[in-house]
């Protein structure tokens, strides 16, 4: 898999056509996943302006700080010119100069700094501002074969960390100590950065976004481990497994935990099996939710069943009640139901799954059964 596959020629032109069809005169993209998707440039966020000016018609221009020009020139994307600005100079005239003709409406990067949004209002008075994601969402939501390969590489890397969990997750160690080892292992497995490490033992497992603490892990405690990072390609990993610390499973774990983990396992397995083109996102959510609700734990399933993944850790499509969008081949998302009992413990099982032409493909392949360490 080469960079030409991830950043193919013609992607900028496709985005220009989509912007024109949406009634936008240009897309203006500051550092973030949309900019990287179109150019391959993993630009720094900062007070110095970096902005891809993508007119609906005409030559695209990447405006960069002069000190970052070498990095911009090394990016794998093609089809745009680069102009730079020195410290102490106003970069906004360069943006305006890169826009041919009148500008009535522009699409802005979703996470553009407010400081920059306000400066653009001054540079382009009267131009309506909309979200660039309204245009780029439809390009990014279906992954190309190269993107699926990049996500599979990320999935294999995070799986390699889960397979070594017994080296670190032991009774008596704190969540924070285990998390430090996991972060080092995530990098060693090939990730460029560590995005998050959740080690949630015992009652902390009842909080889906707990993080870590200095609490020691107890013998026989359930421990939710949710880890993920970004690969050099820019594509992300995200995988959750739930373990029992110490002793053979299921004997040392609380009996009620063992019982509802079996429900959770069945719910996650059923949802993965239900992935197919035409199934709506909300229907897929219901597959997992119905199993858990039927067993009496519906109120303990606190979040959506899944989220899309790619250059962002969370992106479209969201597998959630109220989203009627049908799944399509190439869509990649998590399937991660959970059960959380406040003050006691919790569990989550998460795989990244890609919708294929005739079903779904798990990108995480480690066992999902309850694992005793």
N, C-alpha and C positions, 0 to 999 in steps of 0.2 A: 504493500500500500504506500504510494508516494504522495507527496503534497499536491501534485497535479490532480490526483484523484479526489482529494478532499476539497481542493479549491479549483474547480474546473474552469477553463476558459468559457466565457459566455454567461457566467453567473451575474456579473454586473449588468450586462445588457438585459438579462431576464428581470432583474430588479428594477431597471429603468422602465421597462415596458409595464411592469406591475404598478409602479408609481404613477405613470401616465394614466393607466386604466382606472386608478383610484382617484383621479382628479388632483394629483399633487404635482407641483412643478419641480420638486426635488426632495430627496431624503438627506438629512443632515445627521451624521452618526458620529458621536463621540465614543471614547473607549468603552468597550463592552463586547458582548457576544455577537451582536449584529455586525459591528465593524469587523470582527474577526471572521465571521461567516463569509463576508463578501471579499475580504482582502487577504486573509490569513495573518493579519498583523495583530499581535497580542499587545496592544498599546498600553502604556502606563496611564493610569488615572492621576490627574494632578491639576494644579491651577494653570499650568501652561496648556494652551488649547491644542488638542489634536482633533481633527474633524474631517471625515470623509464627506465631501460635497458631491452628491450624486444627482445631477439634473435629470429630469425625465428625458431630455434630449440634449446631446452634447457630451463633451469629454468629462469624465469624472476626475476629481482633484482631491488629493489627500493633503490637508494642511497640517503641518507638524512643527514642533519647536526645532530650531536648527540643531540643537545638541542631540536630538533623537532621530535625525534624518538617517544616519547609518542603519539603525534598527528598522526603520520603515522601509528602506531600500532592500533589506535582507528578507522581508516578508515574501511568502511564496505566491501571493496573488499577482495578477497582471491586469493591464487594461486601464490604468489610471496614471496620471502624472502626480508628482510630489512637488509641493512648494513649501518653503519653510519661513519661519519668522524668528527673529532674534529677541532675546530678553529685552524688555523695555519698549518694544514696538507693539502696536495695536494689530492683532491678527484678523479682526473682523472684516476689514476691507478686502482681505484675501478671499474670505468666504463669499462676500458679495460679488467680487470680480469673477468668481468661478461659476456664477449663475447667469446664463445668457437670458436676456429678455426680462419681461416683467415677472415678478414672483407673487402669486396670489395665495398659495398654500404650500406649506412644507410639512414633511413628516420628521419628527424629532426622535432621537434615541430615547427609549422609555426611561432610562436612568440618567439622562443628561442632568448635570447639576443645575439647580435653580439659578445660580449665578450666570451660567451660560445661556439658559433660556431667556433670562431678562436682557442679557446683552444682545441676543438675537432679535428681540423685539425692537431694540434701538437700531440694529443694523438693517433689519428688513421691516420697516414700519408698514403696517397694514396687512402683512402676510398672516393668514390664518395658520395656527399651529395645531398639528394633529400628531398622533403616535405613529412612528415608523413601523411598529409591530403590526398595525392594521394591514400593512402591505407585505411585510417579510414573514409573518406568521405562516402563511400558506406555502412559502418556499421551504421553511425550516421544519415544518411539522412532519413531513415525510422524509425519512433519512435515505440517502443514496446507499448503494452497496458499500462504498468506501466508508461512509459514516457508520454503517452497521458494523463493519470490520473494526473501526476504531473503538466503538462501544464494546464490542466483544473483547478486544484487547484490554480495555479497562476492566471489564468484568472478570477476566481471567486473573488480572493483577490483584484485585481485591479478594477474589476467592483464595489466592495463595496466602493471603494474610489470615483469613478465617481458618484455613487448614492448620495453621501454626498456633492457634489460640491456647492450646494446653501449655505452651512454653511460658505464658504470661499470666493467664487468668487463674489465680490460685487463692484459696481462703487465706485471710490474713493480710493480703496486699490491698492497698487502697485503690479505689477507682482511678485516681489520678496517676498512680504508679503504673497501672496497667495501660492507661491511655498513652503515657509517654512512650512505652515500648511499642504500642500499636502505631503511633505516628511515625516512629523510626522505621518500622516494618513496611508501612504504606509507601514511604519513599524508596526503600530498598527494593520493593516489588516493581518499581518502574514509574511510579507517579512523579510528576514534577512538583506538585504541591499537595498538602493535606488539607482537605476542605472541612472535615468535621470528624470528631471521634466522640461517640457516646458510649459510656460504660455505666450502666444503671443497674445496680444490684439491690435485691430485696425491695423495700418500699420505694426506692428511687426508680425502679422499673415501671412504676405506675404513672410516671411523668414522661410522655413520649419524647420531649425535647430536653430531658434532664441535663445532659452534658456529663460532667464528672464532679466528684467531690473527694474529700479526704477521708471518707468513711471506709473502714476496712470491709472487705467482702467476707461474709460469713459462710460456714460450712453448710452445704446443701441449699444455698440461696440461688434462686433464679437470677440470671444476669443478662440483660438486653445489651447487645453490642451492635451498634449501627455505625459503620465507617464508610468513608468515601474520599476520593481525591480527584485531581485533574491530571491527565496524562500529558506528555509533551505535545501530543496532537491537539490538545484543547478539550478533548472529550472526557466525560466524567464517569466515575464509578459510584455506586451506592448500593450497599448490601447489608441487611440485618439478619443476625441469627441470635437465638436465645439459648443460653447454656445453663447448666447446673454446676456450681462450683464445688467439687469434691465428692467422691464416692460414686458408686454405680447408679445410673438412672434406671428407673424413676424413683427408687426407694428413698433417697435423702431429701427429695423435694417435697414441699407441702402437697398433700393429697389433692386439695382443690385446684392447685396450680397444674398438676399433672392432668387432671380432668379437663380443664379448659384449654390447656395447650393442645390436647387432642382435637378439640373443636376448632381451634385456630388453624392447626395443620390441615384439617379437612377443608376449611374455608379458603385458605390460600391455594391449596392444590386445585380446588374446583374452579377458582377464578382464573388461574393460569391456563387450565384446560379449556376454559370458555373463550379465550382470546381468538378472534377470527374477524375477517373483514365483514363489515355490516353490523356487527354487534355495537350498540351504542356505549359510550363511556359510562353513562348512568346505569345501563343494564349490567355492565361488568361489575360496577360497584355493588349492585344489588346481589350478584351471585355470592360474593363474599359476605355481605352484610346479612343476607337471609339465613345463611348457615349459622352465623354467630347469634343472630336474634332468636332463631328457633331453639337454641340451646339455653336461652335465658340471659345472654350476655350483651344484648344489643346496646344497652346504655353504656357499656364499658368499651365499646368501639368508638373512639373519640375523634377520629379523623377520616379523611377520604381514603379510598383504597389505593390511590396512586397518583403519580405526577409524571409528566413527560421528562425526558432527560436527553442531553446532547452537549452542546457547548455551555449550556446552563444546567445547573443541578436540578432546578425546577423550571419547567417550561410546558407549553402545550404538547399533548392534550392532558387535561386533568381528569382523572377517573373518579368522578364524584357525582352524587345525586344532583340533578338539575342540569347536567351537561348532556344534551341529546345528540351530540356529534357521533356519527358512526366511525368506528375504527377503520383504518385503511392500511394496506400493505406499506411497510416502511415506518409506521409510527412506533416509537420506542417509549416505554413508560415503566414505572415500578408497579408491582402488585404486592402490597404490603399491609394487609389487615393486621390489627392488633387488639388485644384485650388488656385492660388496665384496671386493677382494683385498688383504689386509693388507700394508702396506708399499709398495703400488704405487698403486692408485687405486680408485675405485668409481663407481657410477652408480645413480640412482633416477629414476623417472618417476611423478608423482603427479597424479591428477585427483580432484576430488570428483564423485561420481556419485549421482543419485537414482534409486531403483527406481520405475518407473512401472507402470501396469496391464499393459503389454505389453512391457516391456524396461527399458532404463536410459537416463538423460539425463545427459550430461557437463555439469557446470557450469563447467569450465575448458575453454577452446576454443583455446588457443594450440597450435602444432604440438608434437608429441612426438618428432619426429625429432631426431637429433643436430645441434646448432646450433653453427656456428663464428662467433666474434665478431671 
